[in-house]
Amino acid sequence: MIPLGFYLGLAALLFSIGLYGVMTHKNGIRMIMCIELMLNSANLNLVAFSSYTNTLDGQVFAMFSIALAAAEAAVGFAIFMAIYRMHDNINLDELNILRW
């Protein structure tokens, strides 16, 4: 069995890659992909601790989180496609239509 520390290290690495992507990328679709990477690192932690404690609680929360992430991605992509149709660009630094 793989020790818990390896799972936590991998999850920390995935989360840091996602955080770096959110802070540096300007494209909206790339930002959503990086947010999904951060959510998957949290799911990895939930499943790792669930396996470590021999309970199913973490796996249930991970399945719920995956369903919420899918809904978030669908809504986000729909918004970005609507913005792309209006402006032919998804660069978030150049857009100001969501401001007052």
N, C-alpha and C positions, 0 to 999 in steps of 0.2 A: 504494500500500500504506500502511496506517495505521501510524504509528510505534509501537514497543514501549511507549514511555512512556504513551501514551494507554490502552493495555490495562492497564498496571500501575496507573495512576491510577483507572480504573474499578473494578478489582478491589479497590483499597484503599478506595474509597468504599463498595462493596458490603459489604466485610468490616466496616467501621466501623458501617454501618447495622445489620448483623446483631449485632455486639457490643453496640451500644446497646440493641437489642431484647432480648437475653438478659439484660442487666443491669437493665432497667427493667420488663419485663413479668412479671406474676405468673401468667398463664394458661399452662398446660402446652403447649397446642397452638400458641400464639403463639411460645413458646420453641423448640419443634421447628422451626417455620417459619424462625425467625431463625438457628438452627443450620444449616439447609439453605441459607440465603442465604450464610452464611460458607463452607460447603463449596463452593458454586458459585463464589464468588470465588477460592478456591484452584484450582478446575478451570479458571477463566478464565486464571489465571497459567500453569498447566501447558500449556494449548493455545497461549497466546501465545508462550511460550518455545519450544515445539515448532515453531511456525511460523517463529519468528525464526532457529532453528538448522537448519531444513530436515530435521528428523528426526521420526519418529513416536513416539518414546518418551513424550513428554508426553501425546499423545493416548491412548495405551494406558493410562497411569496415570489419566487423566481418566475413561476408560470404566470402569475398575475402581473408581474412587472414586464414580462415579455409581451403580454397582450396590450398593456398600456403603451409600451414603446412602439408597437405596430400601429396603434391608433394615432399616436403622436407623429409618427413618420408620415402616415397617410395625409393627415391634416396639413402638416408642414409642406409636403410636396405639392399639395393642391394649391396652397397659398403661393408658393414659389412659381408654379406654372401660370397662375393668374397674373402675377407680377411680370413674368417673362413675356407674356402675350402683350402686356401694355407697354413695356419699356425695352424689350429685347435685351435685357441684362438682369443678372441676379447678384451683381456685386452689391453687398449690403452697405458699403461705405458711400456709394453714390445714390442710393435710394433714400427718399425722405417722405414717401407717401403714407407711411404708418405713423408719422408725427402729426401733431396738431397743426 
